[in-house]
Amino acid sequence: MLLVRGERVLDIVRGGGPGYELAGESVGFLKLSAGAARVLRELLEVRVAADHTGIEHEEVYPELLERVVVGFERVDGMPWTEIDFPEDVARAEREVLPRLEP
């Protein structure tokens, strides 16, 4: 979940949390500026140097979000579904695509 206050993502966590103006689904990737990507790389390099290689890259997001501004796009009311498995694609074709306007 993206946890938002104002126009800024302040945390990305599983399950959400209190004290935020908005919580929404994260699609699992970020678009970063070159400068923000360098910060993410530095944070990951510190983990690798400390031999903390058993983590997911998202585990450094709290530190990243303290240092760089990450925005978001609202998709309220738009048809969507999460697709993780082949049966999710079939459901999307059956239930979501018909709701899209040509």
SVG drawing of the C-alpha trace seen along z (x, -y; Angstrom):
<svg xmlns="http://www.w3.org/2000/svg" viewBox="-18 -18 49 38">
<polyline fill="none" stroke="black" stroke-width="0.4" points="0.0,0.0 1.1,-3.5 0.6,-5.8 0.1,-9.4 0.0,-12.8 -0.5,-15.8 0.9,-15.0 3.8,-12.8 4.1,-9.1 5.5,-8.7 5.6,-4.9 5.1,-1.8 4.0,1.1 2.0,4.3 -1.4,3.7 -1.5,-0.1 -1.2,-2.2 -2.9,-4.9 -2.3,-8.7 -2.3,-9.1 -4.7,-11.0 -4.8,-8.4 -3.9,-4.7 -3.8,-3.0 -2.5,0.1 1.1,0.0 1.6,1.5 5.1,2.7 7.4,0.3 8.4,-3.3 9.4,-5.8 12.4,-7.7 14.4,-10.7 18.1,-10.1 18.9,-11.7 16.4,-9.6 17.6,-6.4 21.1,-7.3 19.8,-7.6 18.1,-4.2 21.3,-2.7 23.4,-4.1 20.9,-2.7 21.1,0.7 24.9,0.6 25.1,-0.1 23.0,3.1 25.1,5.2 28.3,3.9 26.9,4.9 26.1,8.3 22.3,7.7 21.6,9.4 18.6,11.5 16.2,8.5 13.8,7.2 14.7,3.9 11.4,2.4 12.9,2.7 14.9,-0.4 11.9,-2.4 11.3,-4.1 14.8,-5.6 14.3,-6.5 11.0,-8.2 12.7,-10.3 15.2,-11.6 13.3,-12.0 9.8,-13.1 7.8,-10.2 4.4,-11.1 1.5,-8.9 -1.4,-8.8 -5.0,-8.4 -7.1,-5.9 -10.3,-6.1 -13.2,-4.7 -11.1,-3.3 -11.6,0.4 -8.6,2.4 -7.5,5.7 -4.4,7.2 -2.8,9.8 -0.5,12.3 -1.5,15.6 -2.9,16.8 -6.4,17.1 -6.2,13.4 -5.7,12.5 -8.8,14.6 -10.8,12.7 -9.6,9.4 -10.6,10.2 -14.0,11.4 -14.8,8.7 -12.5,5.6 -12.0,5.2 -15.7,5.1 -16.0,2.0 -13.4,0.0 -14.7,-2.4 -13.3,-2.1"/>
</svg>
